[in-house]
């Protein structure tokens, strides 16, 4: 019993340490993302994505880059593009870019895993888009695309967001809009972050290395061989499929996997799998029908496997694969020190508080003007229940640490 309570305390402390480690990166990343979303116009975006050529793919990738990293927001925006006439390939490019090429994700990966994984994320993200483009051209799902478009043709509503001149960046109106985007970003991801970081701490404390060696063949080996590497790359997304964790919540868990000996390719496949999860499959089925949803799942699964293997062997060719012996697991670090990370968290924590105050003032004004809009997250009873359990787990764990 004592050992269980000790592990519980360790797990909670690790989860909170992970979050403290990443806090400033979250705030900075979402702040930059919110500024770009407000300032950059999307008015012409859909007009530039009407075919499957290089120009449309580039536009889709670029506008995905400047958009939100939340998987579920990306799904909704992708559907809107598709409804407005964007072709299927650039719509998928937008989806992949908005979840893999965003700034804030790179910050968090750099903190938890190192520069090699940042290269894997960004270069691999572009390769993933190219593979998806090739997959669509080779399979040519014309009938599925037409059925999905027919299914969506009656829902093509909503207005385009206009951009603003950068000379207005200091205007109060602009920062009110930025604060709204910033809060919406957090509203979309906080559940994924809470659950993801809690699970990462639990796995780090409770799951023995022997389990990872059994699940991922060749785990811990510097050169597992092609077939073991392929198996690890296949297991990563299969394990991710049954989770509800988004890309930002996946990163600390990916760090745990790497620390337990999973190869670079297996870890990258796990990170790329934020769109290969059960909730995303269900949402795509609701948007496009089950046949198209399963096609998208196959497309993403196949392409992320190929991308992860290619990035692994590409970095191996240049002798750039991360050296696990030189890498310190985030779980083993003393997170709560009075160092640069502490001051960054204070600075960006105050910035986040200021954004929240600006947003709250705007909301109060909107209520007085009878223009308040509720951005609810209803319809997610499982996620809400898991969040409650995560909070209880962390609170009890902190109490056990104090005792």
N, C-alpha and C positions, 0 to 999 in steps of 0.2 A: 504493500500500500504506500509506504514511504517513497519507494522508487517511482511509483506512478505519479505521485504529487510532485516529486522533483522534476520528472520529465515534463509534466504539465507546466510547471513554472518556467522551465527552460524553453519550452515551445513558445509560450506567450512572450517571453523576453526576446527571443529570436525574431518573432513576427514584428514586434514593435521596433526592434533594432533595424530590421529591414526597411520599415516604413520611414523611420528617422533618417536613415541613410539616403533614401530616395526623395525626401520631401521637397528639397529646393529644386531638384531636377523636374519634378512634377509641376511645380508652380511656374518655373521659368518656361518650360515647354508649352504648357497650356496658355500662358500669357502671350507668347510669341504666336501660337496658333490662333488665338482669339483676335489679335491685332491684324494678322493676315486675312482672316475670314471677313473682318469688317471692312478693311481698306481695299481689298482686291475684288473687282467686279466679276460676277459670273453671268452677266447678261448675255454675252456672246458665246458662252461655253457650249451650249447645246447645238448652236448653229455650226460649230467647228468639229462636231463629232458625228457627222451624218454618214460616214462610210467607214471601211475597215482599213484605210490606208495609213501610212506612217504618220501623216499630219494629225489625223484624228486620234491615233494611239498616243502620240506625244502630248496632245492637248488633254486627253483623258488622264494621262499619268501626271501632268503638271497640276491640273486642278485637284487631283487626288492628294498630291503633295501638300497643297495649301489648305486642305480640309481636315476635318476632325479625325482623330485616330480611333474613336469608339466604333467597334465593329457594327453595332446595331444602328448607329447614326449613318455609317457608311452604307449599310444595306438600304436604308430608306432613301438616301440621296441617289444611290445607284438606280433604284427603281424610278425615281423622279426623272433622271436623265433618260432612261429607257422609254418612259412614258412620253417624254417631250420629243422623241424622234432620234435620240442618239443610237448608233448601231451597237450591237451586242458586244463586239470585241473592245471598243474603247470604253464601254460601260464597265466591263470586267477590269480593264486597265485602271480605271478610276477606283474601283473597289479595292484592288490589290495595293495600289499606291497609297490610298487614304488610310490603310491599316499597317503598311510596312515601311513607307518612306517618310513618315512624319518626324518632326524634329524631336518632340518630347520622348519618343520611344528610343531614339539614339542616345539621349542623355542617360536614361535609366539603364540601358544595356551596357554603356561604358562604365557606369558605376558598379554594376554587379558582375560583369563578365569580362570586360576589357575590350581593347580596340579591335582585335580580330573579329569579335562577334558583331561589332558595329559595321565593319567592312562586310561581313557576311550578311547583315541585315539590309544594308543599302544597295550594295552591288548585287546581292542575291535577290533583292526585291525587284530590281530592273530585269534580271534574268528570268525571274518568275513571271513577269508580265510578258516577256518575249516568248517564253515557253507556252503560256496560256494562249497567246495570239496564234502560235504555230499549231497548237492542239485544236483550236477552233477552226482554223483553215483546213486542217487534215480531216477532221470529222464532219465539218460542214452541217451543223444541226439546223438546217433551214426551216424545216417543218416545226421543230420545237420552238425556234425563235418566233415564228409567225403566230403560233398558238399562244405563246407568252405575251406577245404584243396585242393580240386580240383580247386577251384576258384583262389587259391593263388600259385599253383605249378609252374606257369610260371614266377613268380615274385621273386623267391627266390635268390636274388643276394645280393651283398655287402660283405665286408670283416669284419672279427672279429677284435676287438680292442685288442691289446696286452697290458699286464700290464708291470710294471717296478719294479726293485728291490728298496726297501725302502731306501737303502744306497745312491740312486741317488736323494733323495728328494730335495737337494740343487742345483742340476744342473740347468743351465739356460734353457736348452732344456725342462726339465720337467716343469718348471714354465711357459714357453711359452705355453705348452699344457694345463696346469691348467688354465691359463688366458683365453685361448680360450673357455674351458668348462664353465668357470665362466661367461663370456660375453654371451655365448649361453643360459645359464640358465636364465639370465635376459631378453634376447631377447624373450624367450618363455613365460615369465610370466608377463612382465611389463604391458601389456594391462589388464590382469586379475586383477592385483594389483591396477592399476589406477581406473578402473571402480568399482571394489569391494569396495575400500575405499571411493570413492565418493558416491556410493549408501548407504553405511553404515552411512555416515554423514548426507545424506538427510533424511533417514528413522529416524535416531536419533532425528533430529530437527523437522521434519514435521509430522510424523505419531503418532497419539495419542495412549495412552495406551489402550483405549477402542477398537481400531481396533484389537490389538493383542489378547485381551480377547475374541473378537468375532471370530477371525480366529482360535485361539488355545483354544479349550474348556478347562476350568479349569486353564488357565494361571493366575499366581499370587498365586495359592493355594499351600500350603506346601505339601498337600496330595491330588492330583486331582482324585485319584481312577483309576482303571485299564482301564476302557473304555475311559475316558478322556485322559489318558496317551497314549493309543493306537492311539486315534485320532490325538494327537499332533505329534506322531511319524510318522503317515501317511502323515500329512500335510507338515512336514518339507521337505521331498524329492520331493513332488508334487510341492511345491513352488520353490524349486531349479531347477526343470526340465526345467522351461522356462527361466532360467538365462543363461548368458554366462560366469559366474564367476568361476574361478578355485578354488582349495582348499585353496591357500594362500589368495586370495581375499575374501573368504567366512568367514574367522575367525573374522574380526571386525563386520561383520553383525551377526554372531552367538553370539557375545558378546552383541549386541543390543537386540537380541531375548531373551537371558537369563536375561538381565536387565529388560525386559518388562514382565517377569514372566513365560516364557516358561520353562517347566520342563527339567531336565538333559537329559532324553531320547529323547525329541523332538529336543533339541539343537544338540545332538550327531548324530541323524538321518540327520539333515541338514548338518552337517560337513562331514559325510560319503557320501553325495550325489554328490560329485564332478564328479563322473562317471555316474550319473543318470541325465544327462542334455541333452537338445535337440541337441547341436552340436556333442556331443559324440555319440549319437544314429545315427546321419547321417554319421559320420566317420566310425563307425562299419558296417553300411549298405554298405558303399562303399568298405570296406575291405572284408566282409564275406557274404554279401547278407542280405536282410531285415529279413528273417526268423531267422537267427542266431543272428542278431542285436537285435531283439525283445526278443529272448530267453535270451541273455546276460542282457538286461534291466530287465526282470522279475527276473532273478537270483540275480542280484545286489540289486534290490528293496526289494525282499523277505528277503534276508540275512541281509541287513542293518537294517531292521525293527526288526528282531529277535535279532540281536546283540545289538542294542540300548536299547531294553527292558531288555535284560539279564544284561547288564552293569548297568542299572538304579537300578534294584532290587538287583544286587550283591553289589553295593556300599551302598544301603539302608540297607542291611543285616548287614554290618559292621559299619553302622552309619557314612558313609563317603560321603554322598551326600553333595554337596556344599551348604553352608548356604547363601542365597541371602542377608540376613540382615547384614552379615559380609563382603559382597562383594561390592567393589566400582566400579561402571561402568566406563569404560575407557572414556566415553563421559563427565563424571563429573570431571575428573582429570585435573590438570594444567600441561600440557605436556611440555611446553617450560620453564623449570626451569634450573638453573645452578646446576645440581646434577649429580649423577653417570651416569644417562641415557645420559645426554649431553656429558660427556666425552667418554662414550662408542661409541656414534654416531660419535664423532670426530675421534676417533681411527680407527673404522671400516670404516668410510667414507674415510679416507686417504688410508686405505688398499684397498678399492674398487677402488679409483683413481689410485693407483699403478698398480693394475691388469689391468685396462683399458689402461694405458700407455704401459705396456708390450704387451698387445694384439694388440694395435695400431702399435707398432714397428714391430710386427710379420706380421701384415697385409700389411704394407708398403714394407717389405722384400718380401712377397709373390707376391705383385703386380710387383715388379721389376723382379721377377723370372717367371712372367706369370703363377702363380699358384693360383691366387685369386679365392676364391669360395664365391659366394653370398648366404647368408642365409636369403632369403627374407621371408616376411610374407604376401605375396600377397594372393588374393582370400578371404580376410576377410573384405569385404566392411562394413558390419554391425559393426564389432568390431572397425574398423578404424573410422567410423562415431561417434560411442559412445565415443571413446577416445578423439576426437576433442571436442565433447560436454562437456565431463568431464573437459578438460583443460579450456575451456571457462568458465564453471560454477565455477571452483576453482579460476581462475584469478579474475573474477568479484567479487566473494565472499571475496577475500583478499582485494580488493580495497574498498569494503563496510566496511570491518573491520577497515581499516585505516581511513576511513572517519567518 
